[in-house]
Amino acid sequence: MTTQRATGKINITRHDSKPIEEGQGSPVSLVSITEDFTGEMEGTGIANHLIVTASDGCLHFSGMERFTGKLAGRSGSFVFQNSGELRDGVLQSEWIVIPGSGTQDFAGLSGTGGCRSAEGYFFDYWFE
C-alpha cells in the first residue's frame, strides 16, 4: 500500500440552503453544494451538509460528498465525509473516504484529506 497525495482547487458552482431549525440559539440549515475540482482530482463533487451558524458567525458543517471524476489516471466515484468550519471567510475542512464507496476504478480506495481556503484541497489516498 503506497500513499499518494493529490492537490488542487475547488470552485463552488451551486449553493442551495434550506433552514431546518430556527429555534432559539444557533440556526441549523441543510445545504446542498455542487463543486468543480481541478488539479490532480478532476471532476464534480455533490455535497449535502448540515450547517450550524454559531453566535459569533462561524459556520460549522458536517456532511457527505460524492466525487465523480478522475484521479491518478483512474475514473469513477467515491463518497467522503466532510466536516469543518468557515470562520471569518477562512475554510478549514477534513475529509475521510467512506470504506467501500468507490465505484469503477476507485474500488478499494481509502484516504483522508481536507481543504484550506488559501491552499486549496489536499487528499492522501491509497488503494487496498
Secondary structure by P-SEA (a helix, b strand, c coil): cbbbbbbbcccccbbbbbbccccccbbbbbbbbbbbbccccbbbbbbbbbccccccccccccbbbbbbccccccccbbbbbbbbbbccccccccccccccccccccccccccccccccccbbbbbccc
